Amino acid sequence: MPRKRDKLGDEISEMIEASVLEKARQKLASKAELPDGVITILFTDVEGSSELVRDHGDAQARAMLRRHDELVRRVLKEHDGIEVERAGDAFMLAFRFPTRAVAFALALHDRLSGDGDLRVRIGMDTGEVIREEKGYFGRTVFRASRIAELGNGGQVLASEATKVLAEGRPEARFADLGEKELDGLGGRHRVFEVLPSEPSA
């Protein structure tokens, strides 16, 4: 009997070790994919997540946020983006091309349009970043985060750099919101709202 228990224990240990190794491999592979140089950093954030819990209860709110996470990752894959970090109900994402970031943001909001309870704000900036072991560092990261904080649920905001590099795409138009102060960055920064193109008459 002790031998059977030892064998079972060995099998469980091997399964746990294999699981840990696989998770580590996936994490390393994911980080290895992170582009560097000039890229577009995009932040998403669910507006009023605490109100979701208040209005729907813990279980239903968590299920809604899980569906949100799954949708973000599905749309991200469709637009060749990379998940850098996830914290709470917010994502930090990276795109090699600003046009892909803009297309992702509009597609995500379009998919969420049928769910009035989930309102997501998005902000992005394009520029040079420093790639680190656990993600990115640099002014572009901070600017994208601050731009996202300016928005309301349902809005997509972008820096002037992103606008200049991504405008001209048929699916998007940019509304100038003027110059804004971004906490901790100094000066004033021109911000644009990204909107779907108006349908042709």
Secondary structure, DSSP 4 states (H G I P E B T S, - for coil): -HHHHHHHHHHHHHHHHHHHHHHHHHHHHHHHT---EEEEEEEEEETTHHHHHHHH-HHHHHHHHHHHHHHHHHHHHHTT-EEEEEETTEEEEEESSHHHHHHHHHHHHHHHTT-TT--EEEEEEEEEEEEETTEEESHHHHHHHHHHHH--TT-EEEEHHHHHHHTT-TTEEEEEEEEE--TTT-S-EEEEEEEEPPPP-
